[in-house]
Amino acid sequence: MMGLLGVGDLHPAGHVSTEFLLGELERTHPESVLEVGAGVGWTTDRMLKRGWKVTPVEPSAVLARALTKRLRIPVAVGTFEDFDGAGAPFDAVIGEGAFYRLAPQPTVAKLARLLRPGGLFAVVDMTWTPSANPDVVAFIHDQTKDLFGIPMAPREVVTASTWADALRAGGFEEIVTKTIDPAAFDAAPGAQRARTAAGLLRRPYLLPLFLRYGAYNRIRWTPAGWAECWMAVWKRV
């Protein structure tokens, strides 16, 4: 729905995290980038404008069609797990709010196969902290999956450290990591609100769904200190 409304940067920390990750990737001048969970292509567009060849992967056929219409490039429709590796090895893999629901160990193993030696994995996700209660975490996973169609968090207490341990064990080296309190970012800045309003004028049939989404989105799903925004870049050794 938000993609059809033209609202971009819906991942944790929004454009702040995107610019951070792209700035880190830019240091190595990547030629080919695999983008996991590309949505309608906001980050895709930024990478194309940098002259990089981008292979977008997007599980939603609706969003994939919107991306192709906007940017005139092909999209691999499907999940990261199903992606066949066409175009590998890549200089970089980037995912924004796309890896949180995946099991770290098999995901890292696939990343190692997709990246060339020295290639970078750039990621931003909302992860749990050790303070999170496992029973409540499972409840939040199940409830958000029922409400939104996809879970907003993993079902287990997966932390940034969990991912770091899996990456090290899988032959990756840490380049930079930042963890930030989600409360530090405005979830609906002015530009996003303006895009949402314009999108609703173009597609008024989405208004009831948007209002329902807004009501659910105002629910405080997690106590303070249970979640954090994890931004990181790791190199395949």
MDAnalysis code that builds the backbone (N, CA, C; Angstrom):
import MDAnalysis as mda
import numpy as np

u = mda.Universe.empty(711, n_residues=237, atom_resindex=np.repeat(np.arange(237), 3), trajectory=True)
u.add_TopologyAttr("name", ["N", "CA", "C"] * 237)
u.add_TopologyAttr("resid", np.arange(1, 238))
u.add_TopologyAttr("resname", ["MET", "MET", "GLY", "LEU", "LEU", "GLY", "VAL", "GLY", "ASP", "LEU", "HIS", "PRO", "ALA", "GLY", "HIS", "VAL", "SER", "THR", "GLU", "PHE", "LEU", "LEU", "GLY", "GLU", "LEU", "GLU", "ARG", "THR", "HIS", "PRO", "GLU", "SER", "VAL", "LEU", "GLU", "VAL", "GLY", "ALA", "GLY", "VAL", "GLY", "TRP", "THR", "THR", "ASP", "ARG", "MET", "LEU", "LYS", "ARG", "GLY", "TRP", "LYS", "VAL", "THR", "PRO", "VAL", "GLU", "PRO", "SER", "ALA", "VAL", "LEU", "ALA", "ARG", "ALA", "LEU", "THR", "LYS", "ARG", "LEU", "ARG", "ILE", "PRO", "VAL", "ALA", "VAL", "GLY", "THR", "PHE", "GLU", "ASP", "PHE", "ASP", "GLY", "ALA", "GLY", "ALA", "PRO", "PHE", "ASP", "ALA", "VAL", "ILE", "GLY", "GLU", "GLY", "ALA", "PHE", "TYR", "ARG", "LEU", "ALA", "PRO", "GLN", "PRO", "THR", "VAL", "ALA", "LYS", "LEU", "ALA", "ARG", "LEU", "LEU", "ARG", "PRO", "GLY", "GLY", "LEU", "PHE", "ALA", "VAL", "VAL", "ASP", "MET", "THR", "TRP", "THR", "PRO", "SER", "ALA", "ASN", "PRO", "ASP", "VAL", "VAL", "ALA", "PHE", "ILE", "HIS", "ASP", "GLN", "THR", "LYS", "ASP", "LEU", "PHE", "GLY", "ILE", "PRO", "MET", "ALA", "PRO", "ARG", "GLU", "VAL", "VAL", "THR", "ALA", "SER", "THR", "TRP", "ALA", "ASP", "ALA", "LEU", "ARG", "ALA", "GLY", "GLY", "PHE", "GLU", "GLU", "ILE", "VAL", "THR", "LYS", "THR", "ILE", "ASP", "PRO", "ALA", "ALA", "PHE", "ASP", "ALA", "ALA", "PRO", "GLY", "ALA", "GLN", "ARG", "ALA", "ARG", "THR", "ALA", "ALA", "GLY", "LEU", "LEU", "ARG", "ARG", "PRO", "TYR", "LEU", "LEU", "PRO", "LEU", "PHE", "LEU", "ARG", "TYR", "GLY", "ALA", "TYR", "ASN", "ARG", "ILE", "ARG", "TRP", "THR", "PRO", "ALA", "GLY", "TRP", "ALA", "GLU", "CYS", "TRP", "MET", "ALA", "VAL", "TRP", "LYS", "ARG", "VAL"])
u.atoms.positions = np.array([
    [0.823, -1.197, 0.000],
    [0.000, 0.000, 0.000],
    [0.862, 1.253, 0.000],
    [1.845, 1.298, 0.913],
    [2.685, 2.498, 0.999],
    [3.520, 2.670, -0.274],
    [3.931, 1.552, -0.861],
    [4.663, 1.645, -2.118],
    [3.815, 2.238, -3.222],
    [2.554, 1.801, -3.317],
    [1.649, 2.340, -4.334],
    [1.352, 3.813, -4.099],
    [1.401, 4.234, -2.834],
    [1.174, 5.650, -2.532],
    [2.403, 6.511, -2.851],
    [3.515, 5.859, -3.189],
    [4.719, 6.610, -3.535],
    [5.551, 7.022, -2.353],
    [5.319, 6.369, -1.204],
    [6.071, 6.698, 0.005],
    [7.309, 5.815, 0.060],
    [8.464, 6.441, 0.085],
    [9.709, 5.684, 0.094],
    [10.422, 5.745, 1.431],
    [11.569, 5.061, 1.497],
    [12.430, 5.068, 2.690],
    [11.665, 4.640, 3.935],
    [10.924, 3.530, 3.825],
    [10.125, 3.043, 4.943],
    [10.913, 2.134, 5.882],
    [12.150, 1.844, 5.547],
    [12.991, 0.986, 6.372],
    [13.485, 1.749, 7.611],
    [14.069, 1.047, 8.574],
    [14.554, 1.723, 9.788],
    [15.511, 2.876, 9.484],
    [15.279, 3.990, 10.133],
    [16.075, 5.221, 10.008],
    [15.932, 5.914, 8.657],
    [15.126, 5.364, 7.745],
    [14.810, 6.038, 6.494],
    [16.019, 6.452, 5.679],
    [15.931, 7.667, 5.096],
    [16.999, 8.115, 4.202],
    [18.329, 8.295, 4.934],
    [18.276, 8.474, 6.268],
    [19.525, 8.626, 7.031],
    [20.367, 7.366, 6.911],
    [19.730, 6.214, 7.101],
    [20.481, 4.961, 6.995],
    [20.890, 4.684, 5.554],
    [20.029, 5.037, 4.593],
    [20.380, 4.824, 3.185],
    [21.637, 5.596, 2.814],
    [21.692, 6.861, 3.175],
    [22.857, 7.668, 2.829],
    [24.113, 7.166, 3.545],
    [23.942, 6.681, 4.770],
    [25.073, 6.110, 5.499],
    [25.617, 4.893, 4.765],
    [24.739, 3.967, 4.391],
    [25.178, 2.737, 3.732],
    [25.756, 3.015, 2.341],
    [25.087, 3.868, 1.572],
    [25.592, 4.160, 0.228],
    [26.927, 4.902, 0.286],
    [27.080, 5.736, 1.298],
    [28.359, 6.424, 1.458],
    [29.491, 5.450, 1.734],
    [29.216, 4.417, 2.540],
    [30.235, 3.402, 2.817],
    [30.539, 2.572, 1.569],
    [29.509, 2.204, 0.818],
    [29.729, 1.430, -0.400],
    [30.515, 2.233, -1.434],
    [30.239, 3.522, -1.476],
    [30.862, 4.390, -2.487],
    [32.378, 4.419, -2.356],
    [32.873, 4.157, -1.155],
    [34.324, 4.169, -0.951],
    [35.040, 3.111, -1.790],
    [34.327, 2.019, -2.101],
    [34.943, 0.914, -2.844],
    [34.588, 0.932, -4.328],
    [33.790, 1.905, -4.765],
    [33.405, 2.048, -6.171],
    [32.847, 0.746, -6.747],
    [31.749, 0.240, -6.199],
    [31.196, -1.018, -6.711],
    [30.633, -0.854, -8.118],
    [30.777, -1.889, -8.919],
    [30.195, -1.877, -10.260],
    [28.857, -2.602, -10.285],
    [28.732, -3.674, -9.519],
    [27.495, -4.457, -9.524],
    [26.994, -4.630, -8.095],
    [25.691, -4.342, -7.899],
    [25.095, -4.406, -6.564],
    [23.800, -5.206, -6.627],
    [23.650, -6.146, -5.710],
    [22.395, -6.865, -5.531],
    [21.613, -6.159, -4.433],
    [20.389, -5.734, -4.747],
    [19.551, -5.057, -3.765],
    [18.400, -5.972, -3.368],
    [18.353, -6.340, -2.114],
    [17.342, -7.268, -1.606],
    [16.191, -6.473, -0.987],
    [14.972, -6.754, -1.443],
    [13.809, -6.013, -0.949],
    [13.788, -4.605, -1.487],
    [13.826, -4.466, -2.804],
    [13.999, -3.158, -3.440],
    [12.764, -2.278, -3.380],
    [11.590, -2.854, -3.101],
    [10.378, -2.042, -3.060],
    [10.085, -1.408, -4.403],
    [9.742, -0.119, -4.394],
    [9.465, 0.591, -5.646],
    [10.706, 1.281, -6.197],
    [11.847, 1.102, -5.531],
    [13.096, 1.518, -6.144],
    [13.680, 2.846, -5.720],
    [13.389, 3.319, -4.522],
    [13.978, 4.591, -4.090],
    [15.495, 4.477, -3.952],
    [15.952, 3.466, -3.264],
    [17.403, 3.274, -3.137],
    [17.997, 2.823, -4.455],
    [17.260, 2.023, -5.213],
    [17.713, 1.601, -6.544],
    [18.074, 2.809, -7.394],
    [17.198, 3.781, -7.403],
    [17.411, 4.993, -8.198],
    [18.673, 5.725, -7.760],
    [18.896, 5.818, -6.458],
    [20.091, 6.502, -5.960],
    [21.361, 5.777, -6.404],
    [21.308, 4.448, -6.428],
    [22.494, 3.696, -6.851],
    [22.711, 3.802, -8.350],
    [21.632, 3.768, -9.132],
    [21.763, 3.925, -10.583],
    [22.371, 5.278, -10.932],
    [21.981, 6.304, -10.194],
    [22.521, 7.643, -10.452],
    [24.003, 7.736, -10.099],
    [24.493, 6.807, -9.285],
    [25.922, 6.737, -8.987],
    [26.680, 5.939, -10.043],
    [25.954, 5.402, -11.013],
    [26.595, 4.664, -12.096],
    [26.784, 3.185, -11.825],
    [26.122, 2.662, -10.776],
    [26.268, 1.256, -10.443],
    [25.233, 0.426, -11.190],
    [25.596, -0.779, -11.546],
    [24.638, -1.726, -12.124],
    [23.919, -2.417, -10.976],
    [22.592, -2.309, -10.950],
    [21.815, -2.812, -9.820],
    [20.921, -3.964, -10.270],
    [20.945, -5.044, -9.496],
    [20.019, -6.160, -9.683],
    [19.043, -6.140, -8.518],
    [17.816, -5.641, -8.738],
    [16.848, -5.580, -7.636],
    [16.123, -6.919, -7.469],
    [15.914, -7.315, -6.222],
    [15.104, -8.479, -5.881],
    [13.963, -7.985, -5.011],
    [12.726, -8.334, -5.378],
    [11.561, -7.851, -4.641],
    [10.486, -8.938, -4.610],
    [10.068, -9.358, -3.406],
    [9.076, -10.440, -3.324],
    [7.668, -10.055, -3.766],
    [7.335, -8.764, -3.723],
    [5.991, -8.328, -4.114],
    [5.950, -8.039, -5.606],
    [5.098, -8.771, -6.330],
    [4.962, -8.541, -7.770],
    [4.432, -7.144, -8.058],
    [3.569, -6.626, -7.173],
    [3.004, -5.280, -7.360],
    [4.110, -4.232, -7.286],
    [4.957, -4.322, -6.257],
    [6.041, -3.348, -6.115],
    [7.085, -3.524, -7.208],
    [7.339, -4.767, -7.616],
    [8.299, -5.006, -8.691],
    [7.840, -4.346, -9.985],
    [6.544, -4.447, -10.288],
    [6.024, -3.790, -11.496],
    [6.168, -2.272, -11.390],
    [5.919, -1.738, -10.201],
    [6.054, -0.284, -10.013],
    [7.499, 0.152, -10.208],
    [8.448, -0.648, -9.703],
    [9.867, -0.315, -9.873],
    [10.249, -0.316, -11.352],
    [9.846, -1.371, -12.060],
    [10.172, -1.466, -13.485],
    [9.571, -0.305, -14.267],
    [8.359, 0.072, -13.912],
    [7.711, 1.190, -14.600],
    [8.459, 2.485, -14.356],
    [8.933, 2.684, -13.117],
    [9.637, 3.926, -12.776],
    [11.020, 3.994, -13.401],
    [11.771, 2.897, -13.311],
    [13.204, 2.949, -13.629],
    [13.595, 2.201, -14.895],
    [12.659, 1.463, -15.473],
    [12.909, 0.758, -16.743],
    [14.049, -0.239, -16.645],
    [14.113, -0.952, -15.539],
    [15.100, -2.022, -15.397],
    [14.379, -3.278, -14.916],
    [14.905, -4.473, -15.238],
    [14.247, -5.710, -14.811],
    [14.408, -5.936, -13.319],
    [13.439, -6.650, -12.742],
    [13.443, -6.983, -11.326],
    [13.270, -8.490, -11.174],
    [14.071, -9.096, -10.306],
    [13.890, -10.505, -9.970],
    [12.791, -10.593, -8.922],
    [11.645, -11.129, -9.303],
    [10.506, -11.202, -8.389],
    [10.633, -12.467, -7.538],
    [10.752, -12.277, -6.237],
    [10.895, -13.408, -5.334],
    [11.642, -13.006, -4.087],
    [11.835, -13.962, -3.210],
    [12.538, -13.708, -1.958],
    [14.040, -13.908, -2.130],
    [14.780, -13.461, -1.137],
    [16.223, -13.683, -1.144],
    [16.529, -15.174, -1.141],
    [15.745, -15.944, -0.403],
    [15.977, -17.385, -0.341],
    [15.820, -18.035, -1.714],
    [14.892, -17.515, -2.528],
    [14.623, -18.103, -3.843],
    [15.505, -17.545, -4.948],
    [16.196, -16.457, -4.707],
    [17.015, -15.831, -5.744],
    [18.071, -16.810, -6.238],
    [18.157, -16.950, -7.573],
    [19.024, -17.977, -8.159],
    [20.473, -17.551, -8.351],
    [20.796, -16.317, -8.003],
    [22.182, -15.871, -8.100],
    [22.570, -15.314, -9.448],
    [21.598, -15.059, -10.315],
    [21.906, -14.498, -11.629],
    [22.654, -13.175, -11.481],
    [23.792, -13.062, -12.160],
    [24.608, -11.856, -12.087],
    [25.745, -11.937, -11.099],
    [25.768, -12.973, -10.262],
    [26.852, -13.135, -9.276],
    [28.156, -13.496, -9.982],
    [29.301, -13.180, -9.370],
    [29.437, -12.559, -8.047],
    [29.263, -11.045, -8.099],
    [28.711, -10.504, -7.030],
    [28.452, -9.078, -6.941],
    [29.540, -8.387, -6.130],
    [29.692, -7.090, -6.386],
    [30.617, -6.283, -5.593],
    [30.011, -5.918, -4.236],
    [28.676, -5.897, -4.175],
    [28.008, -5.541, -2.923],
    [26.603, -6.102, -2.911],
    [26.109, -6.368, -1.711],
    [24.708, -6.721, -1.479],
    [24.181, -5.740, -0.443],
    [23.019, -5.152, -0.716],
    [22.423, -4.212, 0.226],
    [20.991, -4.630, 0.521],
    [20.604, -4.500, 1.783],
    [19.231, -4.788, 2.176],
    [18.802, -3.823, 3.260],
    [17.647, -3.203, 3.081],
    [17.134, -2.227, 4.048],
    [15.792, -2.732, 4.576],
    [15.802, -3.196, 5.813],
    [14.595, -3.769, 6.375],
    [14.185, -5.049, 5.677],
    [15.169, -5.805, 5.181],
    [14.871, -6.996, 4.377],
    [15.393, -8.291, 4.968],
    [16.348, -8.223, 5.886],
    [16.993, -9.445, 6.380],
    [16.544, -9.854, 7.778],
    [15.791, -9.009, 8.464],
    [15.458, -9.270, 9.868],
    [14.708, -10.582, 10.071],
    [13.923, -11.005, 9.082],
    [13.093, -12.193, 9.262],
    [13.831, -13.481, 8.878],
    [15.066, -13.356, 8.380],
    [15.812, -14.512, 7.892],
    [16.734, -15.074, 8.972],
    [16.979, -16.375, 8.900],
    [17.904, -17.020, 9.831],
    [19.331, -16.590, 9.484],
    [20.095, -16.098, 10.460],
    [21.424, -15.548, 10.155],
    [22.381, -16.528, 9.474],
    [22.534, -17.747, 9.981],
    [23.572, -18.643, 9.459],
    [23.377, -18.995, 7.981],
    [22.204, -19.508, 7.554],
    [22.046, -19.798, 6.123],
    [22.077, -18.554, 5.253],
    [21.626, -17.435, 5.799],
    [21.663, -16.186, 5.036],
    [23.101, -15.759, 4.780],
    [23.941, -15.843, 5.797],
    [25.350, -15.476, 5.638],
    [26.037, -16.413, 4.640],
    [25.709, -17.691, 4.691],
    [26.303, -18.640, 3.750],
    [25.946, -18.278, 2.313],
    [24.707, -17.866, 2.076],
    [24.320, -17.470, 0.723],
    [24.978, -16.164, 0.318],
    [25.085, -15.222, 1.256],
    [25.783, -13.970, 0.957],
    [27.214, -14.238, 0.518],
    [27.881, -15.170, 1.177],
    [29.261, -15.505, 0.826],
    [29.344, -16.053, -0.595],
    [28.323, -16.799, -1.014],
    [28.324, -17.345, -2.377],
    [28.046, -16.262, -3.417],
    [27.271, -15.256, -3.043],
    [26.867, -14.223, -3.996],
    [27.909, -13.120, -4.157],
    [28.741, -12.921, -3.142],
    [29.715, -11.822, -3.164],
    [31.082, -12.301, -3.643],
    [31.756, -11.449, -4.374],
    [33.150, -11.734, -4.717],
    [34.008, -11.539, -3.474],
    [35.214, -12.122, -3.422],
    [36.118, -11.823, -2.302],
    [36.360, -10.313, -2.207],
    [36.201, -9.772, -1.026],
    [36.315, -8.324, -0.837],
    [35.012, -7.583, -1.015],
    [33.962, -8.299, -1.450],
    [32.661, -7.664, -1.639],
    [32.029, -7.281, -0.308],
    [31.119, -6.314, -0.351],
    [30.539, -5.753, 0.868],
    [29.072, -6.132, 1.044],
    [28.690, -6.369, 2.284],
    [27.307, -6.576, 2.676],
    [26.889, -5.369, 3.505],
    [25.921, -4.605, 3.004],
    [25.436, -3.400, 3.681],
    [23.996, -3.637, 4.117],
    [23.693, -3.374, 5.380],
    [22.385, -3.735, 5.910],
    [21.906, -2.717, 6.936],
    [20.604, -2.492, 6.939],
    [19.957, -1.787, 8.039],
    [18.696, -2.568, 8.380],
    [18.515, -2.842, 9.658],
    [17.351, -3.586, 10.122],
    [17.030, -3.173, 11.543],
    [15.796, -3.451, 11.956],
    [15.440, -3.313, 13.351],
    [15.701, -4.651, 14.012],
    [16.560, -4.683, 15.007],
    [16.877, -5.922, 15.708],
    [16.494, -5.790, 17.180],
    [16.299, -6.926, 17.818],
    [16.021, -6.931, 19.247],
    [17.296, -6.675, 20.034],
    [17.151, -6.254, 21.262],
    [18.271, -6.173, 22.197],
    [18.138, -7.336, 23.183],
    [19.176, -7.619, 23.966],
    [19.071, -8.705, 24.951],
    [17.987, -8.475, 25.999],
    [17.470, -7.262, 26.105],
    [16.415, -6.976, 27.090],
    [15.061, -7.545, 26.681],
    [14.882, -7.865, 25.406],
    [13.583, -8.308, 24.913],
    [13.178, -9.647, 25.529],
    [11.900, -9.772, 25.839],
    [11.357, -11.001, 26.414],
    [10.982, -11.962, 25.288],
    [11.502, -13.198, 25.279],
    [11.249, -14.128, 24.174],
    [9.771, -14.418, 23.927],
    [8.971, -14.552, 24.985],
    [7.548, -14.839, 24.806],
    [6.818, -13.662, 24.162],
    [7.152, -12.456, 24.583],
    [6.520, -11.276, 24.007],
    [6.973, -11.072, 22.564],
    [8.231, -11.339, 22.310],
    [8.771, -11.238, 20.950],
    [8.000, -12.162, 20.003],
    [7.761, -13.390, 20.413],
    [7.003, -14.334, 19.588],
    [5.577, -13.823, 19.359],
    [4.965, -13.244, 20.406],
    [3.617, -12.697, 20.287],
    [3.582, -11.546, 19.280],
    [4.549, -10.643, 19.376],
    [4.603, -9.499, 18.453],
    [4.779, -9.977, 17.021],
    [5.643, -10.960, 16.820],
    [5.839, -11.539, 15.487],
    [4.507, -12.044, 14.928],
    [3.798, -12.844, 15.708],
    [2.554, -13.450, 15.225],
    [1.468, -12.406, 14.990],
    [1.361, -11.428, 15.907],
    [0.327, -10.404, 15.769],
    [0.564, -9.526, 14.548],
    [1.790, -9.074, 14.352],
    [2.058, -8.195, 13.200],
    [1.946, -8.965, 11.887],
    [2.279, -10.237, 11.900],
    [2.101, -11.045, 10.686],
    [0.633, -11.137, 10.316],
    [-0.232, -11.329, 11.324],
    [-1.674, -11.385, 11.071],
    [-2.219, -10.042, 10.599],
    [-1.724, -8.946, 11.185],
    [-2.255, -7.622, 10.877],
    [-1.769, -7.078, 9.544],
    [-0.469, -7.235, 9.276],
    [0.130, -6.594, 8.104],
    [0.436, -7.546, 6.955],
    [0.341, -8.863, 7.209],
    [0.677, -9.817, 6.158],
    [2.114, -10.276, 6.211],
    [2.984, -9.489, 6.821],
    [4.382, -9.864, 7.045],
    [4.733, -9.504, 8.483],
    [5.560, -10.283, 9.146],
    [5.938, -9.941, 10.523],
    [6.859, -8.736, 10.547],
    [6.730, -7.927, 11.577],
    [7.569, -6.744, 11.718],
    [8.853, -7.020, 12.490],
    [9.039, -8.284, 12.908],
    [10.219, -8.633, 13.697],
    [10.409, -10.147, 13.643],
    [11.634, -10.631, 13.886],
    [11.833, -12.089, 13.958],
    [11.106, -12.685, 15.148],
    [10.835, -13.980, 15.097],
    [10.077, -14.627, 16.157],
    [10.942, -14.941, 17.376],
    [12.257, -14.983, 17.176],
    [13.174, -15.195, 18.287],
    [13.904, -13.883, 18.589],
    [14.587, -13.841, 19.721],
    [15.345, -12.645, 20.090],
    [16.673, -12.670, 19.317],
    [16.618, -12.172, 18.092],
    [17.802, -12.054, 17.250],
    [18.349, -10.632, 17.403],
    [19.574, -10.516, 17.832],
    [20.185, -9.211, 18.092],
    [21.230, -8.870, 17.038],
    [21.738, -7.643, 17.093],
    [22.845, -7.263, 16.212],
    [24.057, -8.157, 16.468],
    [24.264, -8.537, 17.711],
    [25.381, -9.430, 18.040],
    [25.192, -10.817, 17.435],
    [23.939, -11.279, 17.368],
    [23.658, -12.563, 16.731],
    [24.124, -12.545, 15.283],
    [23.784, -11.473, 14.575],
    [24.204, -11.332, 13.184],
    [25.717, -11.191, 13.075],
    [26.309, -10.407, 13.974],
    [27.763, -10.218, 13.928],
    [28.491, -11.545, 14.119],
    [28.039, -12.361, 15.051],
    [28.668, -13.662, 15.280],
    [28.548, -14.551, 14.045],
    [27.365, -14.540, 13.405],
    [27.169, -15.358, 12.205],
    [28.040, -14.878, 11.054],
    [28.178, -13.568, 10.911],
    [28.999, -13.014, 9.835],
    [30.478, -13.354, 10.039],
    [30.956, -13.221, 11.250],
    [32.355, -13.577, 11.519],
    [32.602, -15.061, 11.237],
    [31.685, -15.898, 11.711],
    [31.832, -17.336, 11.504],
    [31.749, -17.699, 10.021],
    [31.045, -16.868, 9.246],
    [30.879, -17.137, 7.819],
    [31.947, -16.522, 6.937],
    [33.009, -15.958, 7.545],
    [34.107, -15.430, 6.757],
    [33.973, -13.972, 6.366],
    [33.298, -13.183, 7.198],
    [33.143, -11.750, 6.942],
    [33.903, -10.949, 7.995],
    [34.309, -9.753, 7.596],
    [35.051, -8.851, 8.477],
    [34.268, -7.555, 8.631],
    [34.124, -7.087, 9.860],
    [33.361, -5.872, 10.132],
    [34.083, -4.633, 9.622],
    [33.350, -3.807, 8.889],
    [33.884, -2.516, 8.427],
    [33.380, -1.395, 9.337],
    [32.068, -1.339, 9.525],
    [31.501, -0.305, 10.386],
    [30.128, -0.781, 10.872],
    [29.802, -0.462, 12.107],
    [28.509, -0.805, 12.680],
    [28.007, 0.352, 13.527],
    [26.726, 0.652, 13.401],
    [26.078, 1.637, 14.263],
    [24.764, 1.049, 14.757],
    [24.493, 1.192, 16.032],
    [23.193, 0.838, 16.587],
    [22.598, 2.080, 17.222],
    [21.342, 2.355, 16.886],
    [20.711, 3.611, 17.272],
    [19.321, 3.325, 17.820],
    [18.920, 4.059, 18.817],
    [17.582, 3.958, 19.368],
    [16.569, 4.379, 18.300],
    [15.584, 3.528, 17.997],
    [14.586, 3.892, 16.973],
    [13.870, 5.202, 17.268],
    [13.756, 5.571, 18.541],
    [13.053, 6.806, 18.902],
    [13.779, 8.057, 18.404],
    [15.030, 7.888, 17.955],
    [15.804, 9.039, 17.483],
    [15.339, 9.536, 16.126],
    [14.445, 8.776, 15.475],
    [14.023, 9.144, 14.131],
    [12.531, 9.381, 14.078],
    [12.136, 10.366, 13.291],
    [10.726, 10.665, 13.065],
    [10.190, 9.675, 12.041],
    [9.171, 8.918, 12.411],
    [8.635, 7.896, 11.499],
    [7.843, 8.503, 10.344],
    [7.414, 9.761, 10.448],
    [6.608, 10.362, 9.385],
    [7.020, 11.801, 9.157],
    [8.221, 12.026, 8.575],
    [8.660, 13.393, 8.321],
    [7.769, 14.082, 7.299],
    [7.937, 15.401, 7.184],
    [7.073, 16.183, 6.311],
    [7.033, 15.696, 4.885],
    [8.181, 15.333, 4.327],
    [8.215, 14.871, 2.939],
    [7.389, 13.609, 2.764],
    [7.448, 12.711, 3.747],
    [6.675, 11.476, 3.665],
    [5.179, 11.775, 3.726],
    [4.804, 12.687, 4.596],
    [3.389, 13.035, 4.712],
    [2.869, 13.643, 3.420],
    [3.695, 14.489, 2.782],
    [3.287, 15.108, 1.522],
    [3.117, 14.054, 0.428],
    [4.044, 13.087, 0.375],
    [3.931, 12.017, -0.625],
    [2.687, 11.173, -0.375],
    [2.413, 10.897, 0.903],
    [1.241, 10.097, 1.247],
    [-0.033, 10.808, 0.796],
    [-0.143, 12.099, 1.080],
    [-1.328, 12.868, 0.688],
    [-1.499, 12.872, -0.825],
    [-0.402, 13.086, -1.546],
    [-0.475, 13.090, -3.009],
    [-0.877, 11.718, -3.534],
    [-0.341, 10.678, -2.911],
    [-0.679, 9.322, -3.333],
    [-2.145, 8.993, -3.094],
    [-2.694, 9.460, -1.978],
    [-4.107, 9.209, -1.689],
    [-5.020, 9.964, -2.647],
    [-4.578, 11.116, -3.122],
    [-5.364, 11.836, -4.127],
    [-5.397, 11.067, -5.439],
    [-4.277, 10.399, -5.769],
    [-4.219, 9.608, -7.005],
    [-4.973, 8.294, -6.858],
    [-4.944, 7.723, -5.646],
    [-5.554, 6.412, -5.410],
    [-6.452, 6.473, -4.167],
    [-7.573, 7.167, -4.252],
    [-8.436, 7.329, -3.073],
    [-8.983, 6.007, -2.544],
    [-9.025, 4.964, -3.376],
    [-9.532, 3.670, -2.911],
    [-8.658, 3.068, -1.811],
    [-7.433, 3.584, -1.643],
    [-6.535, 3.087, -0.604],
    [-6.760, 3.745, 0.759],
    [-7.626, 4.775, 0.795],
    [-7.808, 5.520, 2.044],
    [-8.275, 4.643, 3.214],
    [-9.300, 3.777, 3.052],
    [-9.712, 2.944, 4.212],
    [-8.577, 2.057, 4.725],
    [-7.805, 1.488, 3.808],
    [-6.692, 0.641, 4.220],
    [-5.618, 1.459, 4.923],
    [-5.374, 2.678, 4.407],
    [-4.372, 3.547, 5.018],
    [-4.779, 3.935, 6.438],
    [-6.054, 4.250, 6.646],
    [-6.523, 4.622, 7.979],
    [-6.396, 3.447, 8.948],
    [-6.698, 2.248, 8.459],
    [-6.554, 1.065, 9.312],
    [-5.089, 0.840, 9.668],
    [-4.232, 0.995, 8.667],
    [-2.797, 0.844, 8.902],
    [-2.311, 1.872, 9.931],
    [-2.780, 3.120, 9.795],
    [-2.369, 4.165, 10.719],
    [-2.765, 3.861, 12.151],
    [-3.963, 3.288, 12.312],
    [-4.419, 2.939, 13.661],
    [-3.537, 1.857, 14.275],
    [-3.211, 0.844, 13.496],
    [-2.336, -0.219, 13.995],
    [-0.924, 0.304, 14.241],
    [-0.489, 1.216, 13.392],
    [0.883, 1.708, 13.478],
    [1.103, 2.577, 14.710],
    [0.017, 3.082, 15.297],
    [0.145, 3.896, 16.509],
    [0.297, 3.037, 17.769],
    [0.114, 1.737, 17.611],
    [0.292, 0.847, 18.755],
    [1.774, 0.779, 19.111],
    [2.078, 0.927, 20.371],
    [3.465, 0.774, 20.821],
    [3.724, -0.721, 21.024],
    [4.363, -1.330, 20.038],
    [4.518, -2.777, 20.049],
    [5.603, -3.236, 21.018],
    [6.604, -2.420, 21.242],
    [7.725, -2.872, 22.071],
    [8.048, -1.845, 23.157],
    [8.373, -2.297, 24.360],
    [8.825, -1.378, 25.412],
    [10.153, -0.723, 25.028],
    [10.430, 0.422, 25.608],
    [11.695, 1.113, 25.354],
    [12.870, 0.205, 25.711],
    [13.886, 0.232, 24.862],
    [15.092, -0.542, 25.121],
    [15.064, -1.960, 24.603],
    [13.960, -2.370, 23.989],
    [13.860, -3.737, 23.477],
    [14.348, -3.860, 22.036],
    [14.346, -2.775, 21.300],
    [14.721, -2.822, 19.883],
    [15.711, -1.712, 19.579],
    [16.487, -1.934, 18.527],
    [17.425, -0.907, 18.086],
    [17.589, -0.989, 16.578],
    [17.977, 0.132, 15.998],
    [18.260, 0.188, 14.565],
    [19.719, -0.194, 14.351],
    [19.935, -1.260, 13.584],
    [21.282, -1.783, 13.325],
    [21.688, -1.447, 11.901],
    [22.713, -0.627, 11.759],
    [23.266, -0.281, 10.449],
    [24.698, -0.794, 10.393],
    [25.034, -1.546, 9.360],
    [26.364, -2.160, 9.333],
    [26.820, -2.443, 7.907],
    [28.136, -2.467, 7.744],
    [28.768, -2.899, 6.494],
    [29.855, -3.896, 6.859],
    [29.799, -5.068, 6.217],
    [30.761, -6.124, 6.443],
    [31.388, -6.542, 5.110],
    [32.632, -6.988, 5.164],
    [33.360, -7.383, 3.943],
    [33.587, -8.890, 3.931],
    [33.311, -9.485, 2.768],
    [33.633, -10.894, 2.600],
    [35.144, -11.036, 2.432],
    [35.777, -11.793, 3.310],
    [37.225, -11.943, 3.278],
    [37.616, -12.877, 2.148],
])
